[in-house]
Amino acid sequence: PPAGPGRPGTGILVLAHPDSGENLRALCRMAGARRAVVSLDCPEGRALAASEEVETFTFSEGRDAADLTAKNVRLTGSGLTFMAVTRDALARVTVPAEELYPALAVLAAACWIGVPLEQAAAIVSRPLE
């Protein structure tokens, strides 16, 4: 069957953090990737998502245009809590403060291959002390 959401085929997971630079397109070309998980919070991630070079699944800390968005991000004394939101699901996520973007990237990749958001969030979330 053809690759696509739920059937990723050959691809690459790209964490496009605002500090990632301008290497995403080159990285995808070098790896022969046809699919990428990218952040819309990064200019290069937005450019890659807007291009037709690769099929993308996007995530963001607050851009509603993303396939997966973090809403109501709250910093507590022990970490972050947020609502992960897709077009058809939402789930509460709890992670250490420095792990927002890694958690979003993992959630986005999981959702793209067909893992329900609630299940992915339960795996990614960690109790905070």
Backbone as a ProteinNet text record, in pm:
[ID]
protein_1_A
[PRIMARY]
PPAGPGRPGTGILVLAHPDSGENLRALCRMAGARRAVVSLDCPEGRALAASEEVETFTFSEGRDAADLTAKNVRLTGSGLTFMAVTRDALARVTVPAEELYPALAVLAAACWIGVPLEQAAAIVSRPLE
[TERTIARY]
82.8	0	86.8	35	111.7	133.9	242.9	271.4	177.6	162.9	78.1	44.1	-39.6	-77	-128.1	-72.6	-105.8	-16.3	53.5	145.9	264.7	356.2	457.5	559.9	583.7	683.4	819.7	903	1034.7	1018.9	1085.7	1073.7	1175.8	1155	1247.5	1168.6	1205.8	1146.2	1236.8	1182.4	1260.4	1203.5	1285.6	1244.6	1291.6	1199.8	1233.1	1212.3	1311.3	1309.2	1353.1	1311.7	1352.6	1503.5	1584.4	1730	1786.8	1702.5	1751	1823.1	1813.9	1883.9	1809.4	1881.7	1819	1854.1	1869.7	1916.7	1808.3	1683	1579.3	1560.1	1553.7	1534.9	1653.4	1774.7	1894.4	1898	1860.8	1858	1759	1641.1	1541.3	1591.5	1655.9	1708.6	1818.9	1910.8	2021.6	1970.9	1869.6	1816.6	1718.1	1682.3	1584	1444.2	1419.8	1290.9	1181.3	1066.7	948.3	846	870.1	778.9	858.1	802.6	871.2	770.3	809.1	732.5	807.1	739.9	809	730	803.6	743.1	709.3	587.9	550.6	601.7	666.7	724.1	861.5	910.9	1041.8	1019.7	1083.4	1064.9	1097.1	1203.7	1238.7	1135.4	1080.6	974.8	851.2	814.5	699.7	726.1	848.2	881.8	875.5	927.6	923.7	779.8	698.2	557.2	480.9	516.6	448.8	495.9	612.2	666	600	625.8	575.7	688.2	801.9	916.9	891.1	822.5	792.3	651.5	591.2	462.8	493.3	416.3	447.3	328.6	362.7	269.2	329.7	253.5	309.4	264.1	348	313.3	355.7	297.3	327.3	290.8	357	321.9	194.1	150.3	28.7	-32.5	26.2	-28	-140.1	-258.5	-375.2	-367.2	-283.1	-270.5	-200	-134.2	-60.5	-156.1	-108	-186.6	-200.8	-101.3	-102.3	-56.3	-135.2	-104	-105	-10.7	-10.9	-92.8	-194.2	-279.8	-270.2	-294.4	-295.6	-168.8	-53.9	74.6	94.2	116.7	132.1	261.2	341.8	464.1	430.5	461.4	440	577.3	580.7	707.8	784.2	716.5	782.5	783.9	730.2	732.2	624.2	583	482.4	361.5	245.1	125.3	65.9	5.7	-59.7	-162.9	-250	-346.7	-292	-274.5	-236.9	-366.5	-375.3	-500.6	-474.6	-552.3	-554.7	-694	-719.4	-851.6	-963.7	-929.5	-1035.9	-1010.2	-908.7	-881	-807.6	-813.3	-732.9	-694.6	-579.1	-529.9	-439.7	-446.2	-358.3	-222.3	-116.5	20.1	96.1	179.7	262.2	406.1	497.3	637.7	728.5	857	951	956.3	990.9	983.3	1058.5	1171.6	1253.1	1209.7	1102	1066	940.2	899.7	780.4	797.6	902.1	918.8	947.1	1031.9	1046.9	914.9	836.4	707.4	613.8	607.6	521.7	565.7	697.3	747.4	709.7	724.5	689.5	539.3	459	313.7	271.9	331.9	298.2	333.9	452.8	494.4	401	367.2	278	140.9	85.9	-45	-40.3	68	79.3	78.5	134.1	136.7	15.1	-80.1	-206.2	-226.3	-132.5	-151	-251	-355.3	-449.1	-377.9	-415.8	-351.1	-354.2	-465.6	-477	-375.9	-355.8	-258.9	-116.8	-85.1	48.4	76.6	-24.3	-7.4	17.8	-49	-28.1	114.2	171.1	308.7	409.5	385.9	479.7	475.2	356.9	342.9	417.9	472.8	542.4	490.9	470.1	428.9	538.5	497.6	594.5	598.7	715.3	730.2	724.4
-119.7	0	125.5	234.7	359.2	410	485.5	544.6	661.5	700.2	812.7	801.8	890	880.7	740.1	683.5	547.6	444.5	483.9	397.8	482.4	517.5	616.5	573.7	445.7	406.4	462.2	487	544.2	691	735.1	875.4	913.6	1029.2	1079.7	1162.9	1151.4	1235.2	1356	1474.7	1596.8	1680.1	1708.4	1799.9	1937.4	2019	2152.3	2252.8	2268.2	2365.7	2499.8	2612.1	2742.1	2758.4	2678.4	2687.7	2591.3	2524.6	2417.7	2465.5	2591.3	2641.9	2614.9	2619.3	2607.4	2477.3	2369	2244.5	2139	2170.7	2068.2	2012.9	2099.5	2051.6	1968.1	2015.6	1940.8	1805.9	1802.7	1678.3	1579.7	1627.5	1540.6	1487.7	1574.3	1529.4	1426.3	1453.1	1360.1	1223.9	1223.2	1098.1	1030.8	1099	1043.9	1039.9	1125.6	1125.5	1182.3	1120	1170.4	1222	1195.6	1235.8	1293.3	1395.5	1456.9	1508.2	1501.2	1561.3	1689.2	1804.3	1932.3	2029.4	2120.1	2223.7	2346.3	2395.8	2521.9	2641.9	2619.5	2729.3	2768.3	2696.1	2719.8	2768.4	2878.2	2926.2	2819.3	2743.7	2639.7	2526.7	2496	2396	2440.4	2568.7	2621.5	2615.3	2649.5	2646.5	2504.1	2408.2	2269	2219.2	2255.6	2213.9	2274.9	2396.6	2464.3	2414.1	2352.7	2303.8	2171.5	2127.4	1997.1	1895.2	1927.6	1837.3	1709.8	1722	1605.9	1620.8	1508.9	1510.3	1536.9	1623.7	1658.5	1637.5	1614.5	1619.9	1723.4	1826.3	1941.3	1948.3	2013.8	2039.9	2180.7	2234.2	2371	2391.5	2489	2528.4	2610.1	2663.6	2743.3	2780.5	2737.5	2771.1	2673.9	2727.2	2643.7	2570.6	2616.9	2552.6	2417	2388.6	2262.9	2145	2027.7	1905.5	1869.4	1904.7	1882.1	2011.2	2058.9	2185.7	2167.6	2233.5	2238.1	2359.9	2337.7	2446.1	2451.8	2569.4	2588.8	2535.7	2570.6	2527.8	2600.3	2523.9	2580.9	2529.6	2622.9	2588.8	2581.4	2468.8	2452.2	2444.1	2431	2419	2294	2196.9	2070.8	2033.9	2116.6	2085.4	2157.2	2097.2	2155	2062.9	2123	2050.1	2124.6	2049.9	2112.4	2017.2	2072.9	1991.9	1974.2	1850.5	1818.8	1807.6	1881.3	1889.7	1858.5	1764.7	1739.9	1776.6	1754.5	1788.6	1705.6	1586.5	1499.4	1441.9	1491.8	1438.8	1542.4	1520.8	1602.3	1517.1	1550.7	1474.9	1563.3	1545	1619	1549.7	1631.7	1581.5	1651.8	1577	1630.7	1585.3	1682.7	1651.1	1747.2	1711.1	1807	1935.1	2044.9	2177.1	2186.5	2121	2134.6	2040	1965.5	1863.3	1891.7	2017	2047.3	2005	2052.8	2021.2	1873.6	1808.5	1663.7	1588.1	1626.7	1559.8	1583.1	1705.5	1734.8	1655.1	1644.9	1570.1	1422.6	1364.1	1223.4	1203.4	1291.1	1280.9	1292.4	1387.4	1406.2	1282.2	1227.7	1108.5	991.5	974.8	865.6	880.1	1001	1023.7	995.9	1036.2	1019.4	873.5	785.9	644.3	569	644.3	582.8	552.9	590.9	571	676.3	636.7	736.7	836.1	963.1	1067.8	1035.8	989.1	959.6	854.5	753.3	647.8	703.2	780.7	840	933.3	1012.4	1105	1029.9	917.9	838.4	783.3	751	699.6	811.7	928.4	1040.7	1108.3	1115.1	1187	1117.6	1199.9	1148.5	1220.8	1148.5	1217.8	1312.5	1431	1529.8	1527.3	1549.6	1546.6	1683.2
0	0	0	-51.4	-52.7	88.5	106.1	236.8	260.8	385.5	422.7	568.7	620.3	760.5	792.7	898.2	934.3	866.5	759.1	686.2	641.9	734.4	700.4	597.3	574.2	476.8	514	414.8	439.5	473.5	577.4	615.4	717.7	774.5	874.8	974.2	1099.2	1202.3	1219.1	1201.4	1212.5	1326.1	1426.1	1531.9	1490.1	1442.6	1392.7	1504.3	1586	1695.4	1638.2	1695.9	1642.5	1626.9	1694.8	1680.9	1578.1	1500.6	1413.8	1288.8	1254.9	1138	1009.1	899.2	768.1	699.2	773.1	715.3	695.2	722.3	715	574.5	474.6	337.5	293.7	324.3	287.3	357.8	484.9	560.5	498.8	463.8	400.7	267.2	186.3	57.4	76.9	169.3	193.5	239.6	323.5	378.5	282.5	175.7	83.3	142.7	240.4	310.3	221.4	229.7	160.9	260.6	389	495.9	611.1	677.1	790.5	892.1	1018.1	1127.3	1162.1	1146.5	1163.3	1250.6	1311.8	1394.7	1311.1	1327.7	1262.3	1340.4	1454.6	1532.9	1480.3	1383.7	1322	1178.8	1137.6	999.5	895.1	914.6	818.4	820.2	937.1	945.3	869.4	883.7	809.1	658.9	617.8	475	421.2	497.2	453.4	444.7	543	542.5	425.2	386.3	275.9	139.1	135.8	8.9	-27.8	-146.6	-188.4	-194	-129.3	-131.9	-54.1	58.9	142	198.4	232.3	301.9	448.9	513.7	651.9	744.9	871.4	982.9	1075.3	1110	1180.3	1325.5	1407.7	1547	1582.9	1690.5	1731.7	1877.5	1936.3	2072.6	2075.5	1965	1970.2	1836.8	1726.1	1594.9	1559.2	1543.9	1516.4	1382.8	1291.8	1161.3	1170.3	1281.8	1297.4	1310.7	1271.6	1288.2	1436	1517.3	1661.8	1728.5	1823.7	1890	2040.8	2108.1	2254.7	2296.5	2376.1	2425.8	2577.4	2632.3	2777.9	2844.1	2787.3	2844	2976.1	3080.6	3215.3	3276.8	3323.3	3395.5	3543.1	3603.4	3747	3813	3941.3	4010.7	3974	3914.4	3883.8	3735.4	3648.1	3505.9	3428.1	3317	3228.3	3217.7	3209.5	3170.4	3051.8	2960.6	2846.2	2789.2	2708	2634.3	2493.3	2451.7	2314.6	2235.5	2124.5	2049.1	1901.9	1848.4	1704.1	1655.4	1529.3	1475.2	1537.2	1587.2	1639	1778.4	1848.9	1983	2067	2198	2288.8	2408.5	2467.3	2581.7	2666.2	2798.4	2889.8	2892.9	2889.3	2890.5	3002.6	3073.3	3180.6	3156.1	3144.1	3116	3193.2	3207.7	3265.9	3181.2	3243.8	3180.3	3048.1	3034.6	2913.4	2801.9	2818.4	2721.6	2640.4	2627.9	2548.7	2403.4	2336.1	2194	2168.9	2247.3	2226.1	2244.7	2344.4	2366.5	2248.2	2197.9	2082.3	1959.1	1937.5	1822	1831.9	1950.9	1970	1952.2	2010.2	1995.5	1848.9	1777.4	1636.2	1555.1	1577.2	1503.7	1534.5	1661.3	1700.9	1635.6	1640.1	1577.8	1428.4	1364.3	1219.8	1179	1262.8	1226.6	1279.6	1337.2	1374.9	1522.6	1608.3	1752.1	1801.1	1872.9	1924.8	2016.9	2005.5	2084.3	2233.2	2283.4	2426.1	2469.6	2385.9	2417.1	2412.7	2310.6	2300.6	2417.9	2457.1	2568.5	2697.9	2717.1	2838.7	2844.9	2731	2727.6	2749.9	2688.5	2697.4	2834.7	2893.9	3021.4	3133	3220.9	3338.9	3460.8	3568.5	3690.2	3736.5	3774.5	3822.6	3973.6	4026.4	4172.9	4232.4
[MASK]
+++++++++++++++++++++++++++++++++++++++++++++++++++++++++++++++++++++++++++++++++++++++++++++++++++++++++++++++++++++++++++++++++

